[in-house]
């Protein structure tokens, strides 16, 4: 049993398209809301949180709907294709309304765009486990993540070259009043569309499903009516709670670290960006090796290894009281830990369901992660504002939630990978698998 890397990369183009958008969205839209349309930070943040709120309800819904879809294009492809086409068109329209400074039309278009993205995000992620044998899903998820992050890098590079900004006295990037964002909207929209069209024209979903013919032959998993045996249901709940907890820890850091650095260490925003970029780069490098590691060590052990690394890093920062190059090493380890968790946690969730429910369970996974991304900034922000420790509470906060995630994950008994039995002694030396 070997992973079809070419097909996995091509399926990953849908995820690449999605991450290209979110990288652009997270960096440019808040700036436009605050600097172009003059919104207060709280209002801008409220608008930026709409996508996470929509995701809680819409991702499991459309995951389940796509499970029951049957068309000539397949069950996931129609959502991915038509969703991307609609999103690309809306991106250009959004850029035009920004250019004309039409705030009402801009917000209305943005809301429709976020709904469209929520419709096809789960089908895009569920595509991989649909066509990948269960023991290979960690490897495949590593490849998917690597391909996806390339989309994020593409958007970052486009913004670097097409948006000319300057640093103000706070270290923030600001753009001139004559800066046009429309060309960037267009380039990202075209990139999103092209990547998905390549996927659609090179991978025939129905044909691949027929070729792989993945059979759910393990009685401990979900039955045909979608019900889980009680022990498996317990494991599913525990891993979803774990997802929520480690996202609480990680997202609290990523959302507040740009303010932690100037408040605690007296540095500018560029310092925090550099450390977070280091974590991202190392995570990208680590995705595929950790996918292979999980095949040897097991998914659960690899995830717990990642949680231990993250907890150790959060704890170490508590005792660092000034800027130091050591932070680059710490955030490099954060990147490895986060990659170990992400490569394996999603395959563990979909391992527990029947093939007919992959979309629904994918939605469950993202519901818990999105709920954490909504809760973490609010709860950590409340503690920062109301405790005498101020921003120093940030990393103890993350340590607590990271330790809790280790405890709940330790209790998970299902969803782990099972090594494929080799037919002969010589096959144990086959590193291509």
N, C-alpha and C positions, 0 to 999 in steps of 0.2 A: 504494500500500500504506500503510494508516494503522492505527495502534494503536487498538483498541477500548478506550478508557479506562474506560468504565462496567463492562464485563465484567472487565477487569483488576482494578479496585478490588474488585469483588464476589468474585473468586477470592482476592484478598489478604486477605479476612476470615478465612480459615483461618489465615494467618500471623499476623494480628492476635490471634487467639485464643491461639495458641502463645506469642507474645511477652508477652501479658498474664500467662500462667502463669509464664513464666521470670522476669519482673521480680519478681513476688510471691515466687517460690521463692527467688531469690537474696538477697532482703532479709529475709524473715520466717523461713524455715525454719532458717537458721543461728542466729538469735536464740533460737528455740524450743528447739533442740537444746542450746544452751549455758546459757541463762538459766532456761528452764522445766524441762528434764530434767537439767541439771547436768553435761553432758558436757564433757570437756576439748576445747580448741580443735583438737588434732590429730585426735581421734576425730570431731568434728563435720565437719572438713574432709574426712576420709576418706569419710564418708557423703555429703557434698555432691558428691564426685567420682564417685559411682556412675553418675550420669546420663551423664557423658562416657565412662566405660568401656563402659556398655551401648551408647552410640551408635556406637562403633567397629565393633561386630559387627552390631548390629541395623539400623542405617540403610541400609547397602548391601543387606542381606538382604531387608528388606521393600520397599526400592525395586525390587529385581529381581522380587520376588513380585507387586507391584502392576503391574509392566509386563505380566505375563501374566494379569492378572485381567480378566474380561469379565462384567459384570452389567448389569442394567437401569438401575442408577445410574451406571454407568461403571466405570473401573478405579481411579481415585483416590478418588472420592467415598465409596464404602463404608468405606474405612479412615478417612477424615477424619470422617465422620458418626458411625459407631459408636465410633470411638476417642475423639471429643470427648464423646459421651454417657457413656461409661465413665469418662473422666477427670473429668468434672463431678461424677458421683456419688461417685467416690473422694475428690474434694476435700472434699466435705461430710463424708464419713465420717472423713477425716483430721482435720478441724476438731473433730469430736465426740470423737475419741480424745485430742486435745490438751487439750480442755476437761476431760475426765475424768482427765487425767494418766496415761493408760495407755500407758506407753512401748513395750512389746513390740508392742501392736496398732498404735501410731502408726508404728513403724519398718516393720512388715510391710506396712501399707497404703501407706506411702510408696514402698516397693520395687515394689509392684504398679503404682502410679501411674506411676512412672518407666518401667517396661516398656511400659505402654500408650502413653505419650507417644512412646517410641522407635518403636513400631509405625507410627504414622500421621504422624510428622514428615516423612519423606522423601516419601510420596505428596502431602502438602500442598504441599511446595516444588516437586515435579515437575509439578504441575498446570499452572503457568504456561507452561513451554516446550512442553508438550503442545499447547496451543491458540494459541500465538503464533508467527508467522512468524520465522524466524531473524534477519533484519536488525533486527527490532523488540524483541528480547529484552532488550537493555540498558535501553531505555526502560521496558519492562514490569517489569523487575526493580527499577528505580528506584521505580516506583509501588508495587510489592509491598512494598518496604522501608519506604516512607513510611507505607503503611497499617499495616504490622506495628508500627512504632514508636509509632503512635497507641495500640495496645493496651498497650504498655509504659507510656506516659504515663498511660493510664487507671488502671492498677494503682497507679502511684505516687501519683496524686491520691487514689484510694480509701484508700490507706494513710495519707496525710497527714491526711485528715479523720476516719477511723474509728479510727485508733490514736493515742492521746494519750500522747506520750512527753516526757521531759525530758532535757536534756544533763547528763551527769556531769562530773567534773573533767577527764576525758580527752577530752571533746568527743563521747563516744559517746551515742547515743540509748538510753535505758532506759525500760522501761514498769513501771507499778505491778503488784503481785501480783494485783490485781483486774481487770487488763486482759483482756478477752475477745477472742480472735482469731477465734472462730467466725463472727461476722458478716462478716468480711473474706473468709474461706474461701468463704462462701455467695455473696457478691456477685461475686467473681472467677469462681466456677464458673458462675453464671447468665450472666455476660457471655460467657464462653467458649462456652457452649451457644447463646445467642441469635445470636452472630455467625456461627457455622457453620450454624445453621438458616436464616438469611437467605441465605447462600451457596447452600445446597442447594436452596431453593425458588425462587431467582431465576436460577440457572445450571444448565441441563440439560447435563451433561458429554457424553453421547453425541451430542446434537444439535449442540453446539458443535464437537465433533471432526469430525462429518460436514460441517459448514459450512466449517470452515477447511481440512480436507483437506490438511494439510501433507505434502508429498512430499520425500523425501530424494533429490535429483537430482544430488548432487555426488559423483563417484566417489572423491574423496580421503577421504571419511568412512567410518564403519564399514559393512561389508557386511552382508548379511542375516543371516549367521551370527554377527554381533557382533564379528568380528575387524577390527582396525584395520591399515591399511597401516603399515609400519615408521616412516616419517617422522611420521605422525600420532600413533602410539603414543609416539614420543619426545617430541613436544610435549605430549601428555597427561601423561606422567610429569613433565616439567619444570614444568608449571603446577601440578600437585598438590604437588610439592615446594615450589614458590613459596608456595602456600597455607599449607603447614605452617610455612614460615620466617617469613612476615609475621605469622601468628598467634602464633608464638613471641615475636616482638618486641612486638606489641601487648598480648598477654595478660599478659606479664611485668609490663608497666607497670600495667595496670588492676587486677591482683590485689595488687600490692605498693605502689602509690602511696599508699594510706591510711596505710602505715607509713613510707614514704619521707619524707613531709612532716614528721611530728613528729621523726623521727630526724635528718634533715639540716637542716631549716629551723626546727624547734622550734614548729611550728604544730599546731592541733587537727585532728580528722578532718573538720570542716566545710570546711576549706580544700581538701583533696583532692577532696571531693565536688563542690565548686563548679567546680573545673577540669574534672573528668570530665563533669559535667553540661553544661558549655559545649561540649565536644567532641561530645556526643550531640546537642544542640540544633542545632549548626551542620551536623552530618552529615545530620540530618533535612531541613534547609532545602536542602542541596546535592544530595540524591538525584536529584531530577527534572532540574535543570539539567545535572548531570553525565551523566545518561542521554542528553540531547540532544547534549552535547559529544562523547560517544563515537560518535554517529552521524556526526559530521563528522570527528573526529580519528582514530577507530578505537579499538577496545577495548584493544588492547595498549598503545598510546601513552598512553591515559588511565590505565591501571593503573600504568604506569611513572611517569607524572606524580605519581600518588598516592603511590607508594613513595618518590620523591624528596622530596616534602613531608614524609612521615613521618620519613624519615631525617634531614632537616634539623632537624626539631623535636626529635627525640631527642638529636641532637648539641648543639643549643643549650642544652638543660637541663643538660647536663654542666657548663657554665660558669656556671650560676646558683647562687649559694651562699646565697641568702636569699629569702624570700617577696617577690614583686613582682607588680604588676598585669600586667606583660608576659606572665605565664603564661597569662592569659586569651586573649591574642592567639595564643600558641603553641598552646594546645589548640584554639582555633578552627581553626587550620591543620591540626592533627591530625584534626579532624572532617572537613574537606574531603578530606584524603588518604585517610582510611579509607572515606569514601563513594565516592570514585573507584575504589578497589580493589574494594569489595563489589558495586557496581552492575555491574561488567563481568567479574569473574573467574568467577562461576558460569555466566553465559551462554557464556563461552569453553569451559568444560568440556563442557557439553551440546551445543555446536555440533559437537563431534567425534564424536558418536554418532548412530546411526540412531534414528528415532522410537520404535522398539520397546524401546530401552534407556535412555530418559531417566531412569527411576527408578533404575536401577543406577548410572548415572554421577552422578546427584544424590547417591546414597549414598557414592560415592567421594569427592566433594568434601567432604562433611561428616565422613567418616572422617578425612581428613587435618587438617581444622580442629579436630576434637575431640581428635585425638591431640596436637596442639600445645597445646591448652588443658589437657591433663593434664600434659604434659612441662614446659611453661614455668614454672609455679609451683615445681615440684620442682627443676629445674635451677638456676633463678635463686635460689631459696631456699638451695640447697646452697652456691652461690658466695657469697651474702651472709653465710652463717653461717661459712664456712671461709676467706674471704679477709680480709685486714686492711682492705680498702677498705669492708667492710660494705655498707650500702645505696647507697653511691656507685657500686657496680658495676652498679646496675640499668640506667641509661641507656646506658652503654657496651655492656652485654649486648644491649640492644634495637638499638643501632646496628649491631652485628655481624650479627645475624640479618636486619635490614632490608636491609643491603648485599648479603648473600648472596641474598636474595629478588630483588633487582634483577638480579643476575647471572644467576640461573636463568631469570627471566622474560624477559630480553633474548634468550634462546636459543629461545623459543617461536615456532614458525613457522605454527601453525594455530589456528583457533578465533576469528580476528578477524572483525569485521563487514565485510560487503561492501556499499558503498553501492548502493541500488536505482537502476537506470538510469531516468531520467525519459523519458516518452514525447514530451514537447515542451519547448521552452525555457521556456515559461510555468510549467511544473510545478516548475521549480527555485526558484520564489518561493513555493511552497506551504509555509508554516511550520507547518501543522497536522500535518504528518508528523513 
